[in-house]
Amino acid sequence: MPDAANMFDRLAQKREQGKAVPAPEVEPKKQQRKATGKRSDPNYVQVGAYIPIELNKRVKRRLVDTDKDFSELVAELLDQWVQSNQD
């Protein structure tokens, strides 16, 4: 009967030989989109404003009905305001 210590040594050696070397982790390449739209247009700037929730809901509903863009609406209203407040 073989020596028990030798059997465990051989099992440990086989186990070490069978271990695969882990492949280095490679991050998947991110698909880069073509820069389009107002976000990448240097003629536009993003702005923010706080408005009441109910007003926002009513505006969104009206915009859907008129096929208008929120940015278009804001630009139009701001332009009208500037025109009416010229000194």
SEFI-369859 format. One record per atom (N, C-alpha, C): residue in three letters; x, y, z; residue number from 1; atom name. Coordinates in pm, whole numbers. Example, Ala and Ser with C-alpha at 12.3 -4.5 7.8 and 13.67 -1.06 7.14 Angstrom:
<pts>
PT   resn     east    north       up   resi   name
PT    ALA     1319     -569      780      1      N
PT    ALA     1230     -450      780      1     CA
PT    ALA     1320     -330      780      1      C
PT    SER     1285     -225      708      2      N
PT    SER     1367     -106      714      2     CA
PT    SER     1290        3      787      2      C
</pts>
This chain:
<pts>
PT   resn     east    north       up   resi   name
PT    MET       84     -116        0      1      N
PT    MET        0        0        0      1     CA
PT    MET       90      124        0      1      C
PT    PRO       61      221      -91      2      N
PT    PRO      145      338     -100      2     CA
PT    PRO      134      423       27      2      C
PT    ASP      239      498       48      3      N
PT    ASP      245      586      164      3     CA
PT    ASP      140      696      150      3      C
PT    ALA       60      724      255      4      N
PT    ALA      -48      821      251      4     CA
PT    ALA        4      961      226      4      C
PT    ALA      118      997      284      5      N
PT    ALA      174     1130      266      5     CA
PT    ALA      209     1154      120      5      C
PT    ASN      266     1051       52      6      N
PT    ASN      301     1063      -89      6     CA
PT    ASN      176     1080     -175      6      C
PT    MET       67     1012     -137      7      N
PT    MET      -56     1024     -215      7     CA
PT    MET     -109     1168     -208      7      C
PT    PHE     -107     1225      -90      8      N
PT    PHE     -157     1362      -75      8     CA
PT    PHE      -67     1462     -147      8      C
PT    ASP       65     1434     -144      9      N
PT    ASP      158     1522     -217      9     CA
PT    ASP      129     1518     -367      9      C
PT    ARG      108     1397     -420     10      N
PT    ARG       79     1385     -563     10     CA
PT    ARG      -55     1452     -598     10      C
PT    LEU     -154     1436     -513     11      N
PT    LEU     -284     1501     -536     11     CA
PT    LEU     -268     1654     -537     11      C
PT    ALA     -190     1706     -443     12      N
PT    ALA     -169     1851     -437     12     CA
PT    ALA      -95     1899     -561     12      C
PT    GLN        4     1822     -607     13      N
PT    GLN       80     1860     -727     13     CA
PT    GLN      -11     1861     -850     13      C
PT    LYS      -95     1758     -863     14      N
PT    LYS     -187     1752     -977     14     CA
PT    LYS     -285     1868     -973     14      C
PT    ARG     -329     1901     -852     15      N
PT    ARG     -423     2011     -840     15     CA
PT    ARG     -358     2142     -882     15      C
PT    GLU     -235     2165     -841     16      N
PT    GLU     -163     2286     -879     16     CA
PT    GLU     -140     2292    -1029     16      C
PT    GLN     -109     2179    -1090     17      N
PT    GLN      -87     2175    -1234     17     CA
PT    GLN     -216     2201    -1312     17      C
PT    GLY     -327     2159    -1255     18      N
PT    GLY     -455     2175    -1323     18     CA
PT    GLY     -513     2315    -1312     18      C
PT    LYS     -459     2396    -1223     19      N
PT    LYS     -513     2531    -1208     19     CA
PT    LYS     -478     2614    -1331     19      C
PT    ALA     -578     2676    -1383     20      N
PT    ALA     -556     2762    -1499     20     CA
PT    ALA     -509     2899    -1452     20      C
PT    VAL     -420     2955    -1527     21      N
PT    VAL     -376     3091    -1497     21     CA
PT    VAL     -487     3185    -1541     21      C
PT    PRO     -537     3269    -1451     22      N
PT    PRO     -646     3357    -1489     22     CA
PT    PRO     -601     3458    -1595     22      C
PT    ALA     -686     3474    -1694     23      N
PT    ALA     -655     3570    -1800     23     CA
PT    ALA     -669     3711    -1744     23      C
PT    PRO     -584     3802    -1788     24      N
PT    PRO     -597     3939    -1741     24     CA
PT    PRO     -733     3996    -1783     24      C
PT    GLU     -793     4072    -1691     25      N
PT    GLU     -924     4129    -1722     25     CA
PT    GLU     -909     4241    -1823     25      C
PT    VAL     -991     4232    -1926     26      N
PT    VAL     -989     4333    -2031     26     CA
PT    VAL    -1124     4400    -2031     26      C
PT    GLU    -1123     4532    -2018     27      N
PT    GLU    -1249     4604    -2021     27     CA
PT    GLU    -1304     4604    -2163     27      C
PT    PRO    -1433     4577    -2177     28      N
PT    PRO    -1491     4581    -2312     28     CA
PT    PRO    -1487     4724    -2366     28      C
PT    LYS    -1461     4734    -2493     29      N
PT    LYS    -1457     4866    -2556     29     CA
PT    LYS    -1596     4925    -2557     29      C
PT    LYS    -1603     5052    -2518     30      N
PT    LYS    -1732     5121    -2522     30     CA
PT    LYS    -1757     5167    -2665     30      C
PT    GLN    -1878     5145    -2708     31      N
PT    GLN    -1916     5189    -2841     31     CA
PT    GLN    -1932     5340    -2837     31      C
PT    GLN    -1854     5409    -2915     32      N
PT    GLN    -1866     5554    -2917     32     CA
PT    GLN    -1963     5595    -3026     32      C
PT    ARG    -2061     5675    -2983     33      N
PT    ARG    -2158     5725    -3079     33     CA
PT    ARG    -2101     5846    -3150     33      C
PT    LYS    -2151     5867    -3266     34      N
PT    LYS    -2116     5988    -3338     34     CA
PT    LYS    -2180     6106    -3266     34      C
PT    ALA    -2102     6212    -3245     35      N
PT    ALA    -2153     6329    -3174     35     CA
PT    ALA    -2257     6400    -3259     35      C
PT    THR    -2381     6392    -3214     36      N
PT    THR    -2491     6457    -3286     36     CA
PT    THR    -2580     6530    -3188     36      C
PT    GLY    -2662     6616    -3237     37      N
PT    GLY    -2759     6684    -3152     37     CA
PT    GLY    -2705     6809    -3088     37      C
PT    LYS    -2790     6868    -3006     38      N
PT    LYS    -2757     6996    -2944     38     CA
PT    LYS    -2645     6983    -2842     38      C
PT    ARG    -2635     6867    -2778     39      N
PT    ARG    -2532     6848    -2676     39     CA
PT    ARG    -2392     6869    -2732     39      C
PT    SER    -2369     6827    -2854     40      N
PT    SER    -2235     6840    -2912     40     CA
PT    SER    -2222     6962    -3003     40      C
PT    ASP    -2329     7039    -3016     41      N
PT    ASP    -2326     7159    -3100     41     CA
PT    ASP    -2272     7276    -3019     41      C
PT    PRO    -2162     7337    -3062     42      N
PT    PRO    -2104     7448    -2985     42     CA
PT    PRO    -2192     7573    -2981     42      C
PT    ASN    -2297     7578    -3062     43      N
PT    ASN    -2388     7694    -3062     43     CA
PT    ASN    -2495     7684    -2954     43      C
PT    TYR    -2494     7577    -2876     44      N
PT    TYR    -2594     7557    -2771     44     CA
PT    TYR    -2525     7540    -2637     44      C
PT    VAL    -2597     7578    -2531     45      N
PT    VAL    -2549     7561    -2394     45     CA
PT    VAL    -2664     7504    -2311     45      C
PT    GLN    -2632     7413    -2219     46      N
PT    GLN    -2736     7355    -2135     46     CA
PT    GLN    -2759     7446    -2014     46      C
PT    VAL    -2885     7470    -1984     47      N
PT    VAL    -2922     7552    -1868     47     CA
PT    VAL    -3026     7475    -1788     47      C
PT    GLY    -3049     7518    -1667     48      N
PT    GLY    -3148     7451    -1583     48     CA
PT    GLY    -3232     7553    -1510     48      C
PT    ALA    -3350     7510    -1472     49      N
PT    ALA    -3440     7598    -1398     49     CA
PT    ALA    -3533     7511    -1314     49      C
PT    TYR    -3576     7563    -1203     50      N
PT    TYR    -3674     7496    -1120     50     CA
PT    TYR    -3810     7557    -1148     50      C
PT    ILE    -3904     7470    -1187     51      N
PT    ILE    -4040     7515    -1212     51     CA
PT    ILE    -4135     7423    -1136     51      C
PT    PRO    -4256     7470    -1106     52      N
PT    PRO    -4352     7385    -1033     52     CA
PT    PRO    -4384     7257    -1111     52      C
PT    ILE    -4403     7150    -1037     53      N
PT    ILE    -4429     7018    -1098     53     CA
PT    ILE    -4552     7022    -1189     53      C
PT    GLU    -4660     7081    -1141     54      N
PT    GLU    -4783     7083    -1221     54     CA
PT    GLU    -4765     7161    -1350     54      C
PT    LEU    -4690     7271    -1345     55      N
PT    LEU    -4662     7348    -1467     55     CA
PT    LEU    -4582     7263    -1564     55      C
PT    ASN    -4485     7190    -1514     56      N
PT    ASN    -4403     7104    -1599     56     CA
PT    ASN    -4489     6998    -1668     56      C
PT    LYS    -4582     6940    -1594     57      N
PT    LYS    -4672     6838    -1652     57     CA
PT    LYS    -4758     6898    -1763     57      C
PT    ARG    -4813     7017    -1737     58      N
PT    ARG    -4899     7081    -1838     58     CA
PT    ARG    -4818     7116    -1963     58      C
PT    VAL    -4697     7165    -1943     59      N
PT    VAL    -4611     7200    -2057     59     CA
PT    VAL    -4579     7075    -2139     59      C
PT    LYS    -4543     6966    -2072     60      N
PT    LYS    -4511     6842    -2144     60     CA
PT    LYS    -4629     6793    -2227     60      C
PT    ARG    -4750     6799    -2167     61      N
PT    ARG    -4869     6756    -2242     61     CA
PT    ARG    -4890     6840    -2367     61      C
PT    ARG    -4876     6970    -2351     62      N
PT    ARG    -4897     7061    -2465     62     CA
PT    ARG    -4790     7038    -2571     62      C
PT    LEU    -4667     7013    -2528     63      N
PT    LEU    -4558     6989    -2625     63     CA
PT    LEU    -4582     6863    -2707     63      C
PT    VAL    -4635     6760    -2642     64      N
PT    VAL    -4666     6636    -2715     64     CA
PT    VAL    -4774     6664    -2819     64      C
PT    ASP    -4873     6742    -2782     65      N
PT    ASP    -4982     6774    -2874     65     CA
PT    ASP    -4933     6856    -2993     65      C
PT    THR    -4834     6941    -2972     66      N
PT    THR    -4789     7030    -3079     66     CA
PT    THR    -4662     6983    -3149     66      C
PT    ASP    -4610     6867    -3110     67      N
PT    ASP    -4485     6813    -3168     67     CA
PT    ASP    -4370     6913    -3159     67      C
PT    LYS    -4367     6983    -3048     68      N
PT    LYS    -4262     7082    -3027     68     CA
PT    LYS    -4164     7028    -2924     68      C
PT    ASP    -4041     7074    -2933     69      N
PT    ASP    -3934     7033    -2843     69     CA
PT    ASP    -3927     7132    -2727     69      C
PT    PHE    -3899     7084    -2606     70      N
PT    PHE    -3890     7171    -2489     70     CA
PT    PHE    -3785     7280    -2509     70      C
PT    SER    -3672     7243    -2568     71      N
PT    SER    -3566     7341    -2592     71     CA
PT    SER    -3613     7450    -2688     71      C
PT    GLU    -3689     7411    -2789     72      N
PT    GLU    -3743     7510    -2884     72     CA
PT    GLU    -3836     7607    -2812     72      C
PT    LEU    -3922     7552    -2725     73      N
PT    LEU    -4016     7636    -2651     73     CA
PT    LEU    -3942     7736    -2563     73      C
PT    VAL    -3845     7688    -2488     74      N
PT    VAL    -3772     7776    -2397     74     CA
PT    VAL    -3698     7883    -2478     74      C
PT    ALA    -3633     7845    -2587     75      N
PT    ALA    -3561     7942    -2669     75     CA
PT    ALA    -3656     8047    -2725     75      C
PT    GLU    -3773     8001    -2771     76      N
PT    GLU    -3872     8093    -2827     76     CA
PT    GLU    -3921     8192    -2721     76      C
PT    LEU    -3954     8142    -2603     77      N
PT    LEU    -4003     8229    -2495     77     CA
PT    LEU    -3896     8326    -2447     77      C
PT    LEU    -3773     8278    -2434     78      N
PT    LEU    -3665     8367    -2392     78     CA
PT    LEU    -3637     8474    -2496     78      C
PT    ASP    -3646     8437    -2622     79      N
PT    ASP    -3624     8535    -2729     79     CA
PT    ASP    -3733     8642    -2725     79      C
PT    GLN    -3858     8600    -2705     80      N
PT    GLN    -3968     8697    -2694     80     CA
PT    GLN    -3946     8789    -2574     80      C
PT    TRP    -3901     8734    -2463     81      N
PT    TRP    -3877     8814    -2344     81     CA
PT    TRP    -3767     8917    -2367     81      C
PT    VAL    -3658     8874    -2433     82      N
PT    VAL    -3547     8966    -2461     82     CA
PT    VAL    -3596     9078    -2554     82      C
PT    GLN    -3673     9043    -2657     83      N
PT    GLN    -3724     9141    -2750     83     CA
PT    GLN    -3814     9243    -2681     83      C
PT    SER    -3897     9197    -2590     84      N
PT    SER    -3990     9288    -2524     84     CA
PT    SER    -3924     9371    -2413     84      C
PT    ASN    -3806     9332    -2372     85      N
PT    ASN    -3738     9405    -2265     85     CA
PT    ASN    -3613     9479    -2313     85      C
PT    GLN    -3612     9515    -2441     86      N
PT    GLN    -3499     9593    -2492     86     CA
PT    GLN    -3514     9738    -2445     86      C
PT    ASP    -3403     9795    -2408     87      N
PT    ASP    -3406     9936    -2361     87     CA
PT    ASP    -3401    10033    -2475     87      C
</pts>
